[in-house]
């Protein structure tokens, strides 16, 4: 009510224009592509460059101050990163695209961290439905998910580990982790 119909239309037009700018800008960065043409303001993109892990790119963007969300792969969708365009970030989309191109270049030059072999082996052999809470907490700490919700600055390994798991295991890990944030 505060902005009225005209104000609402103006906000929507700004969001649409920013979305179109971001879609075009991502398409102009070698090795990136928009996953699907969005109708609204959530733009998901993937890396087609075999030298660039999308979760590593997300970490590099987060370091640059952008709130982008890595998404795990699902049956019908590859792992990707999405950006929600809001009225607050519309004026900053040119800077976002500059930072994204720079992060892509950096991702090509800097080796993506790899999952430690022992952790990779453990994750493939564990039946998450049978773990007791103490063992589960030890596993989360080994993966870098410390007590109190502390996350490492680089989350690529955590995302790669989660991406390897089936939906039930992912759910158990995420529920246990987030529940732990509220335990005193």
QUIRA-V113425 format. One record per pair of residues at least 4 apart in sequence whose ideal C-beta (glycine too) atoms are under 8 Angstrom apart, sorted by sequence separation. I is the first residue (numbers start at 0). J is the second residue. If there is no record, write none. Layout:
I;J
I;J
This chain:
2;6
3;7
4;8
5;9
6;10
7;11
8;12
9;13
10;14
11;15
12;16
13;17
14;18
15;19
16;20
17;21
18;22
19;23
20;24
21;25
22;26
23;27
24;28
33;37
37;41
51;55
52;56
53;57
54;58
55;59
56;60
57;61
58;62
59;63
61;65
72;76
84;88
85;89
88;92
91;95
92;96
93;97
94;98
95;99
96;100
97;101
98;102
99;103
100;104
101;105
102;106
103;107
104;108
105;109
114;118
115;119
116;120
117;121
118;122
119;123
120;124
121;125
126;130
130;134
131;135
132;136
133;137
134;138
135;139
136;140
137;141
138;142
140;144
145;149
150;154
154;158
155;159
156;160
157;161
158;162
159;163
160;164
164;168
165;169
166;170
167;171
168;172
169;173
170;174
171;175
172;176
173;177
174;178
175;179
176;180
177;181
178;182
1;6
2;7
26;31
37;42
46;51
51;56
60;65
61;66
72;77
84;89
106;111
114;119
125;130
130;135
139;144
140;145
144;149
145;150
151;156
164;169
25;31
26;32
37;43
46;52
61;67
70;76
72;78
139;145
140;146
144;150
151;157
2;9
25;32
26;33
46;53
60;67
71;78
72;79
88;95
143;150
150;157
2;10
25;33
35;43
45;53
70;78
84;92
114;122
127;135
130;138
143;151
161;169
164;172
33;42
34;43
69;78
70;79
33;43
34;44
46;56
57;67
69;79
70;80
136;146
22;33
33;44
34;45
57;68
69;80
70;81
161;172
32;44
57;69
68;80
161;173
31;44
32;45
67;80
68;81
82;95
125;138
143;156
144;157
22;36
31;45
67;81
68;82
142;156
143;157
22;37
31;46
32;47
54;69
67;82
68;83
142;157
30;46
31;47
53;69
25;42
30;47
31;48
65;82
121;138
30;48
142;160
18;37
25;44
29;48
22;42
60;80
121;141
18;39
21;42
30;51
18;40
17;40
57;80
118;141
18;42
54;78
56;80
118;142
14;39
53;78
14;40
53;79
54;80
43;70
53;80
148;176
65;95
148;179
45;77
144;176
147;179
148;180
45;78
65;98
139;172
146;179
147;180
45;79
44;79
45;80
63;98
43;79
44;80
135;171
139;175
43;80
44;81
127;164
139;176
43;81
44;82
60;98
63;101
118;156
122;160
42;81
60;99
63;102
128;167
41;81
42;82
123;163
127;167
135;175
139;179
41;82
112;153
115;156
119;160
122;163
127;168
130;171
34;76
41;83
42;84
60;102
114;156
118;160
122;164
34;77
40;83
41;84
59;102
112;155
113;156
125;168
128;171
132;175
136;179
40;84
111;155
112;156
119;163
127;171
34;79
40;85
114;159
127;172
56;102
59;105
114;160
56;103
59;106
56;106
55;106
51;103
52;106
55;109
48;103
51;106
50;106
51;107
55;111
46;103
50;107
55;112
48;107
52;111
46;106
51;111
21;82
21;84
18;84
17;84
24;92
28;96
31;99
14;84
14;85
17;88
21;92
24;95
25;96
28;99
14;86
17;89
20;92
24;96
28;100
31;103
13;86
16;89
20;93
30;103
21;95
25;99
29;103
14;89
17;92
21;96
24;99
28;103
10;86
13;89
20;96
30;107
78;158
78;162
69;154
71;158
69;158
62;152
71;161
72;162
71;162
61;154
58;152
58;153
58;154
57;154
58;155
55;153
57;155
71;169
54;154
55;155
54;155
57;158
52;155
54;158
54;159
52;159
54;162
